[in-house]
Amino acid sequence: MSATKARQVAVLEEDELRAQVYRLLANLLRKAPEEGELKLISGLSGDESALGSAFQKIAKTAGNSSAPDISDQFDQIFVGVGRGELLPYASYYLTGFLHEKPLAKLRTDMAELGVARGNNVSEPEDHIAALCEMMAGLILGDFGEVVPLQRQKEFFARHVESWAKLFFEDLAATNSSKFYGAVGEVGAAFIDIETDAFRMIES
């Protein structure tokens, strides 16, 4: 996704942390990590919460994995011959088909927020990696001013909450990759946290 303006407002530390998790998920779901990225991920730590435990698991699996192996696992899950095991698109999860109404609604909201698909991106905008990147950009103000929490909540409810938890649970349940299974656990736990937090915001 591309930004139309520079960031104009300082971001709270907790929101920076939220954006970092979204960016981590976006990066890992867009392409398989390289060796340097795996080394960084292997240094993650966490507490005894669901998200903290998932971070511990992804760190352990990253430390015990090689980039070529994870690249093969990524291809099996998301690429495959013809198609991978999972189709990480909102339209597919919500309607059973690609390029449906969820994508059209997303494009309308993207236009209103000043978010444009990058010139080098071929995937539809409702790919889970793109949506995670958009959430990070809304939080950090990458597409203009920092987007208020109420507007973040509306975008999350319309385009993420409705299907991302199920996708991450499917990813966590895959037998093709312990590493991407751990990514799924991180994503599912984080979506739960975001959902609960947004519910506390008055409409």
N, C-alpha and C positions, 0 to 999 in steps of 0.2 A: 504494500500500500504506500502511496506517496502523500506527503504533506503539502498543504497549500500555503502555510504560514509558519513562522518560527514560534516556539513556545514563548508565552508571554507572562505566565503566572508561576510562582514557586509551588512545588508539589510537596505535600506532607510526606514524612518518612514512611508511614504505613501504606500510603498509596504508591510510593516508589517500590515497595516490596511487592505489592499486588502486581504492579506492572512487570516486575522482574519474573514472577512466576508465569504470567501470560507469555512473556517473551521466550522464556525457556521452553514452554510447551509449543509455541509457534515454531521455534527453531528446530525442535526435535521431530515435529510432525510435518515439516516442510521437506526435510531431507535427513538422511542418516548422518550422525555426528562424525567428525574426523577425530584422529587420535588426540589432538590438543584439547578438543571439547570434551572428550571422554575423561581426560585427566582432570579437568576442572570439575566435571560432574561427580567424579569419584571423591572429591573433597567436600561434597555437601554433607551437612549433618542435620539432625532433626530431633525433636522431643518425642514424647510418648503419645502425642495426638495422632489422629489418622493421617494428617498431612505430614507430620514429622516422621512417622513410621515409614510412609511412602518415600520420603526423601532419603531415609536411611537405606531403604531397599534399592532405590535407583542408584545411589552412590556405590553400594556393594556390587551390583551387577555391572556397573560401568567399569569398576576396578578389575573385574574378572572377565572382561570382554575385549575383543579387538575390533577396530573400526571396520575391517573387511567383513567380519562375521555379522556385525550389526547391519551393515549395508545390505547383505544378502537377506537378512531377516526383514528389513524395511521393504525391500522389493517384494518379498513373498506376501507381506501383509497388505501393502498399499499399491503395488504395481501388478505383479503376477503375469501370467500369460493370458492376455485379453482383459483381465481385471484381477485385482488383489482380493484378499479375504474380506477386507473392509472398504467401504466407500465413504470417505470422511466428509460428506457434504450434507448440509442442512436439508436441501431439497429431497435427497434420497431418504434420509431418516424420517422426515415428516410426511412424505407423499409416496415413497417407493420408486420415484423417478428423479432423474437429473433435470436441471434447468427448469424447475417448476416455480410456482408462485412464491415460495420462500426466498428464492434468489431475486425475483423481481422486487419484492418488498425490501430486501436488503439493499438493492441498488438505489431505490428511492431514498432510503435513510442515509446511505453513503453520500448521495448528492447533496442532501440537506446539510450534512455535517462537513462537507468539503473534503471527502475522502475519495481518492481515485485509485483504481487498480494500476500497479506499476506496469510500465511498458514491456518489461521482460517477464511478466507473469502470464502463463497460459491457462492456469487453473481457474475455474469459476470462483467468484468472490465468496461463495458460501462454504468453501473449504474450511475445515476446523482450524488449520494453521492461520489462515487469513483472518478469521474471526478473532482468534486470540491476539493476533498482531493489532487488529483494530481496537480491541479493548485496551491494550497497553497504550496505544496512541491516544485514545480518548482520555485515559487517566493522566498521561504525561503532557497532554496538550500538543502532540506532534502534528495535529491537523489544524491547528489554530490555537485559540485559547483553551485552557484546561476545561474539559466538559464537566458541568456540575453533576453531583452524584445522582440527582433525580433523572437527568438525561442519560447517564451511564446505566442506571437501573432500567430505564425504558428500552435501551438498545439491548442490554443483556437479556431481558425478558422476551423480547421479540425474536432475537436471533441466536441466543446461546442456551439459555435455561431450558428452552422447549425440547432440546434434543442432545446437548453435549454430554450430559451425565450418562445417558444410555450409550453413546458412542464410547466414552471412556471406560465404562463397565465392560463393553464388548472387547475393547482393546486389552483391558486387564485380564480378561478370560482367555485370550489367545494362547495357544500352545506353541506358536511359532517363534516366540522370543521372550525370554525372561526380562530382557531389558525393556522392550516395549510394553510388556505386561506391567512393569513397574511404572512406566510413563502413564499408563492407563490409571493406575492407582493414584498417582499424584494428581492427574487431571480430575478424577472423580471426587477426591477429597477436596480439592480446591473449588470445584463448582459448588459443592455443598456449602463451603464457607461463604462464597460469594452470594449464593442464594439466600442463606440465613441473614447475612449482613444487609442485603438490599431490602429484605422484608421488614427490617427495622426502620427503614426510611419512609416517612409519611408521604403518601401520594399527593 
